[in-house]
């Protein structure tokens, strides 16, 4: 059985698709970074240090749902 050139064509088109995907992911990462920096102060305000009792109550509740 002979080998066809289809694999070469697929490889070429896949490389072009990969370059396009890479460019989009770099843009997305930059957009995500900008979004994170715009919300960073608000996110830091949401940080909490729950008491041990609160953690145990949450764990017990989640176990009761099983």
C-alpha positions, -999 to +999 in steps of 0.1 A: +000+000+000+014+034-010+017+065+011-002+095+000+006+132+004-026+138+025-006+136+058+017+164+045-013+186+036-028+179+070+004+187+088+007+220+070-029+230+077-025+219+114+006+241+117-013+271+104-041+264+129-017+260+157-001+294+150-035+310+149-045+293+182-012+304+198-019+340+188-054+339+203-042+323+235-015+350+240-042+377+236-065+358+260-038+356+286-031+393+283-069+400+286-071+377+316-042+395+332-057+429+327-090+417+341-073+402+372-054+434+379-086+455+376-103+432+402-073+424+424-081+449+452-117+438+454-106+401+455-082+408+483-110+424+503-130+392+499-103+371+516-115+358+549-100+338+578-129+316+589-129+301+624-123+264+629-159+260+639-171+275+606-149+252+586-162+221+605-198+232+599-192+236+562-175+201+561-203+185+580-229+201+557-210+189+526-208+154+541-245+153+547-252+159+510-235+127+500 
